[in-house]
Amino acid sequence: MEYSQPASVSATNLRRLALLRTIAVFGQSTTILIVYFVLRTPLPVLPMVMVVTIYGILDVLVWLRLRFHWPITYQEFFGHLVIDIGALSALLYFSGGGTNPFIFLFLIPLMIAATTMPRAYTWAIAALTITCYSLLMLYYVPLLVYRHVSGEFEAHIVAMWLNFAITAVLISWFIVRMSESIRVRDWILAKAREDTLRHERIVALGTMAAGTAHNLGTPLATMDVLVCELQHTYTHDANLQTSLQTLAEQVKCCKKTLACLVPELAGREGKASSIRRLDDFVSELLGDWQLMRSSINLKWNIDGSTPTPTIVEDRALGQALMNLLNNAADTSPAEVEFSAHWNSDELRVEILDRGDGLSAEALRHAGEPFFTTKPRGQGLGIGLLLANATLERYGGSVRITNRDGGGARTEVRLPLARLVLAQGL
């Protein structure tokens, strides 16, 4: 079974092959000049120069082809390797054939094929190189090497050493580059699988949330009725009235949350988007949260560049920030600090608490599904996961670090490009 490469990886391979060709053109030209003019070895220079020239022109065409982002198929890449083998065979034919020590350069296209292409293409390249090598042992123009300082044998040995060194360097360079490409591709695939698994879990949580919202409607309506009856029955008890009022407000918040959850799960069908100033959106968010966590002393600061951006309100974004505030309040019930600052490009939110901070293990696993540092039964381990998922959908990020003196800092960075509708009012 064959697997297709990503287009970007194939383009990278072709670019490296073109670079090898460029090196080969200069190397072949230099070798011909040295052998003919320095070693005084008779060579059919004209046909060899013609082969190198045509090979160089094809290399230029490949570089021009790379400027166009067309898909690069295995067939095209295979054709380029065949051209390389053909050019090398022609040069070896005019310079000794199978007796030429550079005959082992046939290994380079074979190595490239084995690294980058499926099995069938690799075997085809292997068959082609073996065939060319075999024919060059029978048909070639003899290479006459005159005896100089160390004789014909010593010159042949030196040429073989040079051939080995060049082949080793080129193969090592190409194989290392290909291995890096493969590792990058594997990392991308692993990241995609991880993201897919996380998204599946979030979808499952969304399904559970829809069922939970449906099941909670009746109990909340019952609680609302009972609270109203108790308020009318015990009008003389001031302390109880205060508690009942708090309970009524909490029930109201729960019902409001469920009422907002239904259109969100339904994809906002038939519902017009709400347009808000960014500072109003953050202020109302903090007001709603303070209503639910009235016992927490919240210090907050909101500022930013003017004019204030106008955004399309996203309840999921508000819920994500509320989850982060709840995490801070659970670890620091006395006081939580909140600051929001924006410029024309980005909203930056900081949530500070004075809890116990996070251990190295907690920092490493924060945001993973169902991981929580809260006591058993007091946390589900999905708040930070959902906040991360929502912010990543808008290109944002969450970063949690420990503060000097104890406590944690939660930093949110959110590009405004996908939220901003127009510039301020």
Secondary structure, DSSP 8 states (H G I E B T S, - for coil): ------HHHHHHHHHHHHHHHHHHHHHHHHHHHIIIIIS-----HHHHHHHHHHHHHHHHHHHHHTTS-----HHHHHHHHHHHHHHHHHHHHTTTGGGSGGGGGGHHHHHHHHHHS-HHHHHHHHHHHHHHHHHHTTS---------SSHHHHHHHHHHHHHHHHHHHHHHHHHHHHHHHHHHHHHHHHHHHHHHHHHHHHHHHHHHHHHHHHHHHHHHHHHHHHHHHHHHH-TT-HHHHHHHHHHHHHHHHHHHHHHHHHHHHTTTTT----EEEHHHHHHHHHHHHHHHTTTSEEEEEEEE-SS--EEE--HHHHHHHHHHHHHHHHH-SSEEEEEEEE-SSEEEEEEEE-S----HHHHHHTTSTT---S-TTS--S-HHHHHHHHHHHTT-EEEEEE-TTS-EEEEEEEESTTTEEES--
